[in-house]
């Protein structure tokens, strides 16, 4: 006889039926498959919904089905959550291994926070305008390396690269200025054809969900190599993605208008609906919270990022990841990178009585976030965690 269980969810849980983030998980001794989180449990969707589409090692097969399927599956899970699941479909979060949830196709990282861009400009160009002339006219971004996107919890090796020394000569060695960037990533589910730009109003027809991102950065390598073409080896060694993907539909209550954009964007970048998001992040360094970046202050919306990314006719594919760039606010305690928090290493951060600037071997960084949930309360986005290996 197939026993059944009801999943009890505490009222203050950030993983209630209004959220239901997706993951790819591996039960002990079994193959990876797609799940959805409810409270402290993971629902095996291949078993609960009796659908082989979910008996896959990534979310891609589900994501490619498009928004109607995404809505129908979400409604099925929410309806089932009001009753009981087969016991064989329910696993404790503590009993499973989480995998990279999506097979990443392409990766693009943007620079969409005006507070971050202004702070970086003041540090790098102290005698000039902090924002370059194009910044308020288009979302600035660069193509990253999809093959080095790793799941939360992956230990990272300190990258090596070429650096310029204080004497003006160059050498090669491990980065001395290893940094983080607290970001929000957006995952394309339904792709688009080559030569067909995506309009801002079609954002929700293509984007499956969101996940926290840490775009690790080697600032000394980046500073030397980045002239004139921008980020390369200083960024491409690793980008950490949360194991949990929040469906876009779960963020309806978090949607807010953008701050004013001046000058008004060109027509292809004008949002037809508000796609600002009231999401609050927190950055912990070795267990101590050092920053609380507010996503609501982002200058460019995710819909504008996707529209610009495809404005030249570039195609998109299931599994494409594009990230917001560092999320920062105007105050020191709202800065989303250690480069900003320490002002380029000149203003150390007090970390449990020790003055610190950039990451040392053995350090661990955890980025978390919450957002308003439909029906009240707040949902909790899946954390993104990474530790620097000891050499």
ChimeraX attribute file (.defattr): number of C-alpha atoms within 10 A of each C-alpha:
attribute: neighborCount
match mode: 1-to-1
recipient: residues
	/A:1	3
	/A:2	6
	/A:3	9
	/A:4	14
	/A:5	13
	/A:6	14
	/A:7	18
	/A:8	13
	/A:9	16
	/A:10	11
	/A:11	10
	/A:12	11
	/A:13	16
	/A:14	24
	/A:15	24
	/A:16	24
	/A:17	24
	/A:18	20
	/A:19	27
	/A:20	25
	/A:21	28
	/A:22	23
	/A:23	29
	/A:24	27
	/A:25	29
	/A:26	19
	/A:27	16
	/A:28	10
	/A:29	7
	/A:30	9
	/A:31	11
	/A:32	22
	/A:33	25
	/A:34	27
	/A:35	30
	/A:36	24
	/A:37	24
	/A:38	27
	/A:39	21
	/A:40	17
	/A:41	21
	/A:42	26
	/A:43	29
	/A:44	28
	/A:45	22
	/A:46	17
	/A:47	20
	/A:48	20
	/A:49	17
	/A:50	12
	/A:51	10
	/A:52	13
	/A:53	16
	/A:54	23
	/A:55	20
	/A:56	17
	/A:57	20
	/A:58	23
	/A:59	25
	/A:60	23
	/A:61	18
	/A:62	19
	/A:63	23
	/A:64	19
	/A:65	15
	/A:66	19
	/A:67	19
	/A:68	9
	/A:69	13
	/A:70	18
	/A:71	12
	/A:72	11
	/A:73	15
	/A:74	20
	/A:75	13
	/A:76	12
	/A:77	19
	/A:78	17
	/A:79	12
	/A:80	15
	/A:81	18
	/A:82	12
	/A:83	11
	/A:84	14
	/A:85	21
	/A:86	15
	/A:87	16
	/A:88	14
	/A:89	19
	/A:90	23
	/A:91	18
	/A:92	14
	/A:93	17
	/A:94	9
	/A:95	13
	/A:96	18
	/A:97	12
	/A:98	21
	/A:99	22
	/A:100	22
	/A:101	26
	/A:102	26
	/A:103	18
	/A:104	22
	/A:105	17
	/A:106	18
	/A:107	21
	/A:108	21
	/A:109	21
	/A:110	22
	/A:111	22
	/A:112	28
	/A:113	24
	/A:114	21
	/A:115	21
	/A:116	23
	/A:117	19
	/A:118	16
	/A:119	23
	/A:120	18
	/A:121	17
	/A:122	16
	/A:123	14
	/A:124	13
	/A:125	13
	/A:126	11
	/A:127	9
	/A:128	10
	/A:129	11
	/A:130	16
	/A:131	16
	/A:132	12
	/A:133	8
	/A:134	9
	/A:135	13
	/A:136	18
	/A:137	14
	/A:138	15
	/A:139	23
	/A:140	17
	/A:141	20
	/A:142	15
	/A:143	14
	/A:144	24
	/A:145	19
	/A:146	19
	/A:147	15
	/A:148	15
	/A:149	23
	/A:150	23
	/A:151	22
	/A:152	26
	/A:153	20
	/A:154	17
	/A:155	17
	/A:156	20
	/A:157	15
	/A:158	20
	/A:159	19
	/A:160	16
	/A:161	17
	/A:162	18
	/A:163	22
	/A:164	15
	/A:165	12
	/A:166	7
	/A:167	6
	/A:168	8
	/A:169	8
	/A:170	11
	/A:171	11
	/A:172	12
	/A:173	12
	/A:174	17
	/A:175	21
	/A:176	17
	/A:177	19
	/A:178	23
	/A:179	22
	/A:180	24
	/A:181	23
	/A:182	31
	/A:183	27
	/A:184	24
	/A:185	24
	/A:186	26
	/A:187	27
	/A:188	29
	/A:189	29
	/A:190	22
	/A:191	20
	/A:192	18
	/A:193	13
	/A:194	12
	/A:195	12
	/A:196	14
	/A:197	20
	/A:198	26
	/A:199	19
	/A:200	23
	/A:201	17
	/A:202	13
	/A:203	20
	/A:204	18
	/A:205	15
	/A:206	22
	/A:207	26
	/A:208	26
	/A:209	22
	/A:210	25
	/A:211	25
	/A:212	29
	/A:213	31
	/A:214	31
	/A:215	25
	/A:216	21
	/A:217	25
	/A:218	26
	/A:219	23
	/A:220	21
	/A:221	27
	/A:222	21
	/A:223	15
	/A:224	18
	/A:225	19
	/A:226	15
	/A:227	9
	/A:228	7
	/A:229	8
	/A:230	15
	/A:231	22
	/A:232	16
	/A:233	20
	/A:234	25
	/A:235	21
	/A:236	20
	/A:237	21
	/A:238	24
	/A:239	25
	/A:240	23
	/A:241	30
	/A:242	29
	/A:243	25
	/A:244	29
	/A:245	27
	/A:246	26
	/A:247	21
	/A:248	19
	/A:249	17
	/A:250	21
	/A:251	21
	/A:252	15
	/A:253	16
	/A:254	19
	/A:255	17
	/A:256	14
	/A:257	14
	/A:258	19
	/A:259	13
	/A:260	8
	/A:261	12
	/A:262	9
	/A:263	8
	/A:264	11
	/A:265	15
	/A:266	9
	/A:267	8
	/A:268	14
	/A:269	23
	/A:270	17
	/A:271	22
	/A:272	11
	/A:273	14
	/A:274	13
	/A:275	23
	/A:276	22
	/A:277	23
	/A:278	21
	/A:279	22
	/A:280	19
	/A:281	25
	/A:282	20
	/A:283	26
	/A:284	16
	/A:285	17
	/A:286	15
	/A:287	13
	/A:288	13
	/A:289	15
	/A:290	21
	/A:291	24
	/A:292	24
	/A:293	27
	/A:294	22
	/A:295	24
	/A:296	23
	/A:297	22
	/A:298	25
	/A:299	21
	/A:300	26
	/A:301	27
	/A:302	26
	/A:303	26
	/A:304	24
	/A:305	27
	/A:306	25
	/A:307	24
	/A:308	22
	/A:309	22
	/A:310	19
	/A:311	17
	/A:312	12
	/A:313	16
	/A:314	15
	/A:315	16
	/A:316	24
	/A:317	19
	/A:318	27
	/A:319	28
	/A:320	21
	/A:321	27
	/A:322	26
	/A:323	26
	/A:324	26
	/A:325	26
	/A:326	29
	/A:327	29
	/A:328	32
	/A:329	23
	/A:330	15
	/A:331	12
	/A:332	16
	/A:333	17
	/A:334	23
	/A:335	27
	/A:336	30
	/A:337	26
	/A:338	25
	/A:339	24
	/A:340	23
	/A:341	23
	/A:342	19
	/A:343	18
	/A:344	17
	/A:345	15
	/A:346	11
	/A:347	14
	/A:348	16
	/A:349	18
	/A:350	13
	/A:351	15
	/A:352	10
	/A:353	7
	/A:354	9
	/A:355	11
	/A:356	16
	/A:357	23
	/A:358	21
	/A:359	21
	/A:360	17
	/A:361	14
	/A:362	13
	/A:363	15
	/A:364	19
	/A:365	21
	/A:366	21
	/A:367	28
	/A:368	20
	/A:369	23
	/A:370	19
	/A:371	23
	/A:372	21
	/A:373	21
	/A:374	17
	/A:375	8
	/A:376	9
	/A:377	15
	/A:378	22
	/A:379	27
	/A:380	20
	/A:381	25
	/A:382	25
	/A:383	21
	/A:384	26
	/A:385	23
	/A:386	23
	/A:387	21
	/A:388	18
	/A:389	15
	/A:390	12
	/A:391	7
